[in-house]
């Protein structure tokens, strides 16, 4: 599904936040062989594994709160179930940092809900975070925000959390002055 969303837009470079050992990046490179991909993850072992597959790619150990990259350095910033671990005290800082390094788009595969109560229940029972991404991204100046509900068939049977909250968001990065 990520690749289908990436086909909607023009891009040459992509940076994945929370890339782990690079499973998404492998699929993206197969589908888009001429594109530049890279990733950041807090786990040094995951980055070491990704480096064995992606020789010469930009792969760094780091946090989404402080991305050690230049402004406007990647056409797309991707996050796949990375922001579900970022609490409300830090989410604005993280979105600001993602916006800083992204040149054109963000693609988030995250937990989304417009219901405050549903988000609070998720937090209480799982420890994971969902956000109202339309409001959150609008507050940070993003536009052309597309929320795509992930179909039930995208998740293993019995994974009700993913089925209820799983969305892909595609949004255009605000113009810089």
Residue, then its C-alpha position, 0 to 999 in steps of 0.5 A: x500500500x505504501x508503494x501505491x501511495x508513492x506512485x501518486x506523486x513525483x519524487x526522487x528521494x525518500x527517508x523513512x523514520x523508524x526504518x528498522x532493518x529496512x523491510x519497507x525500503x526493500x519493497x520500495x527499491x524493488x518497485x522504484x529502482x532508480x530512487x534514493x532511499x535512506x532511513x533513521x532508527x533508534x536501534x543500532x542493530x537494525x541500522x547495521x542490518x539495513x546497511x548490509x542490504x543498502x550499501x551506500x544508502x543514508x542510514x543513521x542511528x537517531x531519533x525522530x525528535x532530532x533528525x541529523x539532516x539538512x533542511x529540505x533534504x528528502x522529497x518524501x519522509x515516510x513513517x510506518x508505525x513509528x509515531x505510535x510511540x511518540x506521546x502528545x508532549x513530543x508529537x509537535x516537535x517531531x512533526x516540526x522536525x519531519x517538516x524541516x527535512x521533507x521537501x515535498x511530501x510526508x507519508x504516514x502509516x500510523x494510527x488515526x482517529x478523529x475520536x478523542x475517546x477512542x484515542x484515549x482508550x487505545x492509549x490506556x489499553x495498549x500504551x500506543x498513540x493515535x492522533x487526529x492527523x488531519x488536524x495535527x498536519x493542518x496545524x503544522x501547515x500541511x495541505x492536500x491531506x489524504x487519509x486512506x483507511x487501510x483495508x481489513x485485509x491488510x492486517x492479520x486476523x485478530x488484529x483489531x487495533x490495526x483494523x480500527x486505527x490503521x491509516x495511510x496519510x499523504x500530505x503536501x509539505x508547506x511552502x517555505x519562505 
